[in-house]
Amino acid sequence: MEGDLIFRFSIDIKASRSKVWDALINPEITRQYMFGCVPITDWKEGNSLIWRGFSDGVDYVIGKVVKFEPEKLLSITTFNPHGDQADIPENYLTGEYHLSEENGTTTLHILQGDFASVTNGRSRFEEAEESWEMALQKLRSILEE
């Protein structure tokens, strides 16, 4: 094993923590920056989470809500059911979204991984890195309009 392979990214957004939090969980906003996907969930810890294409109805990512602390922390598991890896717990990734606010600017910290412990981890890490860069820039642009 090559060691941890965890995506870590932080972005400062000139918006309140409550506005950024809403953008993480509100389907009307997620579809604008999460590649047209909306979350299908009740946001209760332990319950399922599906990222579904708004236009095509395809379930692109499945998982569970691990931790839900409004305006502070969201922790989820994720798995692409269309990939070439088996749908087993070892192939699910954990994603964490931490929010902090200072002087009207919210910092969103994202951790996702550990890609080193899943099938095709290196390629999945590279895809996630590229996707997150685009999604987070779009998110910031939406919230700072």
Phi, psi and omega in degrees: 000138184276006185097181181299144175227085187240129176282125178232128180210142175230142178220135176268132181233127180281076180199159180292158178300321181295325179291319178294317178302313179302321180293334178284332188241350184271115183304327180297331180266319183301324182294342179279336182233346180259047174056038177080010182263149177236146178280132175250103183189166172258003178063022175270137181302132180093346182270164185289155176224127177237132172261106187251139175296126182296319184275323187254350178072011181278136175276103185275327180220138177238161179172205181220157172274121181266311181218138182222099178241097187314132178065011179232302190213133171232126177235130182222162168253152181220148178206135176269108183288354181259000180280184182261014177260153181291145178277078179230154183308326182295340181262004176273144176257157174253135176240134178233137179237115180248136179241138172220149183230140175211126177053042176081002177246130179257133174259125177256118178255129179239134173235134175217132180165196359270116182294336180295340185259005182243159177301137180056037186302316183299312181292323178295322177298313181296320177296316181297317181301313180295316181296315181297321179303312180294313184297317184288326175295320178294317178303312180300317181296322178296313186283338181264003179299000000 
